[in-house]
Amino acid sequence: MKDLIFALLLDTGDGERDALRLANSIRTFGGEYCFNPIWMLSQHDEEDFSEETRQALFSTGVRLVTFEREPGETHFPFVDYVTAAALAEGLAQGETRCLVMMACDTLVLQPPSSFVLAAGKSFGGCAVHLKLLGSGVSEPVNDFWSLIYRNCHVEGERIFTMQTIVDEQPVRAYFNAGLLVVRPERGLLRGWQANFERLRGLPEFEPFYQQSELYSIFMHQTVLAGSLLSALNPDEFQQFPFTVNYPLHLHSKVSEKRRPTHLEQLITCRYEEFSETFNDPSIEDMLRADTTLKGWLEAQAT
């Protein structure tokens, strides 16, 4: 049985290029995990991709898993990601000790040994980057989060405190959905999908969707918090270090004393637009890279 299997959502366009970069980064910088299985889950058949992409999937040793898109789900932009995560977890049960589900706008820059969960830990992840919809620990639980907790059957004693990565706000547990490491047999991601499907259309949430698009954008992430808090004891959670899932696109907003100075300090990083991030001359002033990594990034930009 493998220690780790990596899974990600493969889409066409920019998402396609991002997914291939992520797979290449695992193969190049993953150390002892560089040959571990990589699964790309997609609503598209292999024939829908270019010959260049099909060759890249083959040469990288990626397994393509297809699934059907749910019709009419444009209101919630991360439905496909939630569906892919649940499907990957089901496939991974009995195949790996830990499944790593990552957003495709991620790069692996060091061997991700921290993804191998410690004994007694069932879920590993990071806090959200910014508070935004998060429930501040110094604030009463608002109507929105009360609905999440009630509908996910969260008991109060299971709620613990985390600090957001960039704005350093103490919040009730609120996890970034772009990096999730689970023990597949616990069914945490399948539970997340079931709750998301059940909650997203409830009429009680409609006023929040009308109030701000942030609620529909991040509904999947708030339901993730409710689902995990309901299913896990707090001591089953393994929080990854600051150098995992680091947001390069928010680097300038991270306090100076906490900012990394070299890309090689990071285990994994996130970005929004690859070209804008790594072709920006100012990136050299913010974060240096050694010759090997710099050359690899330049090659990925073509």
MOQUI-V283219 format. One record per pair of residues at least 12 apart in sequence whose ideal C-beta (glycine too) atoms are under 7 Angstrom apart, sorted by the first residue. I is the first residue (numbers start at 1). J is the second residue. D is the distance in Angstrom with one decimal. If there is no record, write none. Layout:
BEGIN
I_J_D ; I_J_D
END
This chain:
BEGIN
1_95_6.8 ; 1_96_6.2 ; 1_97_6.2 ; 2_36_5.9 ; 2_37_6.4 ; 2_95_6.7 ; 2_96_4.4 ; 3_97_5.4 ; 3_98_6.4 ; 3_116_5.1 ; 4_33_5.6 ; 4_36_5.1 ; 4_96_6.3 ; 4_98_5.3 ; 4_100_5.7 ; 4_115_5.7 ; 4_116_6.5 ; 5_36_6.4 ; 5_37_4.7 ; 5_39_6.4 ; 5_92_5.3 ; 5_95_6.4 ; 5_96_4.2 ; 5_99_5.4 ; 5_100_7.0 ; 6_26_6.0 ; 6_36_6.4 ; 6_37_7.0 ; 6_38_4.7 ; 6_39_7.0 ; 6_100_4.9 ; 6_102_6.7 ; 7_39_4.5 ; 7_41_6.5 ; 7_88_3.8 ; 7_99_6.2 ; 7_100_6.7 ; 7_101_5.1 ; 8_22_6.0 ; 8_40_5.9 ; 8_102_5.2 ; 8_104_5.0 ; 9_41_5.7 ; 9_80_6.0 ; 9_81_5.2 ; 9_84_4.5 ; 9_104_6.1 ; 10_40_3.8 ; 10_41_6.5 ; 10_42_4.0 ; 11_42_6.8 ; 12_44_6.2 ; 12_48_7.0 ; 15_104_5.7 ; 16_49_6.9 ; 16_53_6.1 ; 18_104_4.2 ; 18_105_5.2 ; 18_274_6.6 ; 19_40_5.8 ; 19_104_4.2 ; 20_53_7.0 ; 20_56_5.2 ; 21_107_6.7 ; 21_274_6.8 ; 21_300_5.0 ; 22_102_6.7 ; 22_104_5.5 ; 22_106_5.4 ; 22_107_6.4 ; 23_38_5.2 ; 23_60_4.8 ; 23_62_5.6 ; 24_60_6.5 ; 24_300_6.8 ; 25_107_4.5 ; 25_108_4.5 ; 25_109_6.9 ; 26_38_6.1 ; 26_108_4.9 ; 27_60_6.0 ; 28_296_6.2 ; 29_108_5.5 ; 29_109_5.4 ; 29_110_6.3 ; 30_108_5.7 ; 30_111_5.9 ; 30_112_6.8 ; 31_111_2.8 ; 32_111_6.0 ; 33_111_6.0 ; 33_112_6.1 ; 37_63_6.4 ; 38_60_6.9 ; 38_62_4.9 ; 39_63_4.9 ; 39_65_5.7 ; 39_88_5.9 ; 40_62_5.3 ; 40_64_5.5 ; 41_65_4.8 ; 41_67_6.3 ; 41_84_3.9 ; 41_87_6.0 ; 41_88_6.0 ; 42_64_6.4 ; 42_66_5.7 ; 43_66_6.9 ; 43_67_6.3 ; 43_68_6.6 ; 43_69_4.3 ; 43_80_6.5 ; 45_66_5.8 ; 46_64_5.8 ; 65_87_6.8 ; 65_91_6.9 ; 67_83_6.4 ; 67_84_6.9 ; 67_87_5.6 ; 75_216_5.6 ; 76_200_5.8 ; 76_216_5.7 ; 76_219_5.9 ; 76_220_6.7 ; 77_217_6.1 ; 78_220_4.3 ; 82_192_6.4 ; 82_193_5.2 ; 82_196_5.2 ; 82_220_5.3 ; 83_193_6.3 ; 85_101_4.7 ; 85_180_6.7 ; 85_189_4.4 ; 85_192_7.0 ; 86_189_4.9 ; 86_190_4.6 ; 86_192_6.9 ; 86_193_3.7 ; 88_101_6.2 ; 89_182_6.4 ; 89_184_5.0 ; 89_187_7.0 ; 89_189_4.1 ; 89_190_5.7 ; 90_190_6.3 ; 92_184_4.2 ; 93_184_4.1 ; 93_185_5.5 ; 96_184_6.7 ; 97_183_6.8 ; 98_115_6.1 ; 98_116_5.9 ; 98_117_5.3 ; 98_181_5.5 ; 98_183_6.4 ; 99_182_5.5 ; 99_184_5.2 ; 100_115_5.3 ; 100_181_5.1 ; 101_180_4.5 ; 101_189_6.8 ; 102_178_6.7 ; 102_179_5.6 ; 103_178_3.6 ; 103_270_6.9 ; 105_270_5.8 ; 105_271_5.6 ; 105_272_6.6 ; 106_178_6.7 ; 106_268_5.6 ; 106_270_5.6 ; 107_268_6.6 ; 107_269_5.4 ; 108_268_5.2 ; 109_263_6.1 ; 109_264_6.6 ; 109_266_5.1 ; 109_267_6.5 ; 109_268_6.6 ; 109_269_6.3 ; 109_293_7.0 ; 110_267_4.6 ; 112_267_5.7 ; 112_268_6.5 ; 114_240_5.6 ; 114_241_6.6 ; 114_244_6.4 ; 114_267_6.6 ; 115_181_5.1 ; 117_181_6.2 ; 117_183_6.6 ; 117_238_5.5 ; 118_238_6.0 ; 120_236_6.8 ; 121_236_5.9 ; 121_238_4.1 ; 122_182_6.8 ; 122_183_4.9 ; 122_186_4.9 ; 122_188_7.0 ; 122_232_6.1 ; 122_236_4.4 ; 123_181_6.9 ; 123_182_5.4 ; 123_188_5.9 ; 123_228_6.1 ; 123_232_6.0 ; 123_236_6.3 ; 123_237_5.6 ; 124_181_3.8 ; 124_238_4.1 ; 124_240_5.8 ; 125_175_4.6 ; 125_176_6.6 ; 125_179_6.1 ; 125_180_5.5 ; 125_181_6.7 ; 125_240_6.6 ; 126_165_6.7 ; 126_175_6.9 ; 126_176_5.0 ; 126_179_6.0 ; 126_239_6.9 ; 126_240_5.2 ; 126_244_6.0 ; 126_245_4.6 ; 127_162_4.2 ; 127_163_6.2 ; 127_164_5.3 ; 127_165_5.7 ; 127_174_6.5 ; 127_175_6.7 ; 127_176_6.6 ; 128_164_5.6 ; 128_174_5.1 ; 128_175_6.9 ; 128_176_5.0 ; 129_164_6.6 ; 129_165_4.8 ; 129_166_4.8 ; 129_176_6.4 ; 129_247_4.9 ; 129_250_5.9 ; 130_164_6.0 ; 130_166_5.5 ; 130_167_5.4 ; 131_164_5.1 ; 131_167_5.7 ; 131_169_4.2 ; 131_171_5.9 ; 132_214_6.3 ; 132_218_6.9 ; 133_214_5.9 ; 133_215_6.9 ; 133_218_5.5 ; 133_222_6.3 ; 134_164_6.6 ; 134_169_6.9 ; 134_171_3.9 ; 134_174_4.5 ; 135_171_5.9 ; 135_172_4.3 ; 136_169_6.3 ; 136_170_6.8 ; 136_171_5.7 ; 137_161_5.2 ; 137_170_4.7 ; 137_171_6.3 ; 137_172_6.0 ; 144_208_5.4 ; 147_204_5.5 ; 147_205_6.6 ; 148_222_5.3 ; 148_223_6.6 ; 148_226_4.3 ; 149_226_6.0 ; 151_199_5.3 ; 152_195_5.7 ; 152_223_7.0 ; 152_226_3.2 ; 152_227_5.7 ; 152_230_4.8 ; 153_230_5.1 ; 154_226_5.6 ; 154_229_4.6 ; 154_230_4.9 ; 158_229_4.9 ; 158_233_6.9 ; 158_234_6.3 ; 159_172_5.2 ; 159_173_6.1 ; 159_229_5.9 ; 160_173_5.3 ; 160_234_4.6 ; 162_174_6.4 ; 165_247_6.8 ; 166_247_6.4 ; 166_250_4.9 ; 166_253_5.2 ; 166_254_5.6 ; 168_255_7.0 ; 173_225_5.8 ; 173_229_5.9 ; 174_225_5.1 ; 175_224_5.9 ; 175_225_6.0 ; 175_228_6.6 ; 176_245_6.0 ; 177_220_6.1 ; 177_221_4.7 ; 177_224_5.4 ; 178_245_6.4 ; 178_270_6.2 ; 179_244_6.8 ; 179_245_4.4 ; 179_268_6.9 ; 188_228_6.4 ; 188_231_5.9 ; 191_227_5.2 ; 191_231_5.8 ; 192_223_6.6 ; 192_224_5.4 ; 192_227_4.4 ; 195_223_5.2 ; 195_226_6.7 ; 195_227_4.8 ; 196_220_5.7 ; 196_223_4.8 ; 199_223_5.6 ; 200_219_5.6 ; 242_258_6.9 ; 243_260_6.9 ; 243_265_6.0 ; 243_266_5.0 ; 243_267_4.9 ; 244_267_4.9 ; 244_268_5.4 ; 245_268_5.7 ; 245_270_5.9 ; 246_260_7.0 ; 246_266_5.0 ; 246_269_4.7 ; 246_270_6.8 ; 247_270_5.0 ; 248_269_5.1 ; 248_270_6.5 ; 248_271_4.8 ; 248_277_5.5 ; 249_271_5.5 ; 249_272_4.3 ; 249_277_6.4 ; 251_286_5.6 ; 251_287_6.7 ; 260_287_6.6 ; 261_287_6.7 ; 261_288_6.5 ; 262_287_6.5 ; 262_288_5.0 ; 262_289_6.9 ; 263_287_5.2 ; 263_289_4.4 ; 263_293_5.8 ; 264_289_6.9 ; 264_290_6.1 ; 264_293_6.3 ; 274_301_6.8 ; 275_301_6.1 ; 278_297_5.0 ; 278_301_6.1 ; 279_301_6.1
END
